Amino acid sequence: MTSFPFPDDLVDIKRRQLSTYHRLTQPAPDTARLRRELIRLIRLIDSHPYWQGGWSTAGRMELHHAATAARATNREPDARAVSGVRLR
């Protein structure tokens, strides 16, 4: 089994994506804002320098598992800039 060492910022973006997706499953008045945020996070994941050499389905699944584990430990993301975009 291959192990993928993901940068913390990439895991944090994926964790935020999962959280935003989950919030979209709940009734809320700001669904348009959440959809825009989800699209922005997906773009950040797709354009992250980690994937510069290409990506694999297994790598994407491992990222999902890493983000889920980070979410389970209730770890807060750091406020580092990612690809020139500051995370809120």
Steps between C-alpha positions, in 0.01 A plus 500: 500500500634842403511778757451860389662770717265795455590858592302632796348781295362253243341288775354813656345611169348154451369505858337836431351360179345208689366733767350735240344208315348374825357847576337498155304189598330700777228759440665843500425845359850542357521201264623715209796621708574143612490374139744773394727411791486132406600579141785721624631224727479238224700729272763549773532124542523438126759772445712425808871457417491152660316369191750657259635159402148367444247338725352157552169377628681329787670828589168684500347235725795518739459878514133449583593258781767736634253790505233286666749398769599866550132590529441224753774639723338843466827649382469861393668601175793733513465836329777448246461637152437235235596574142482870575147472643454552870261258661229649716 
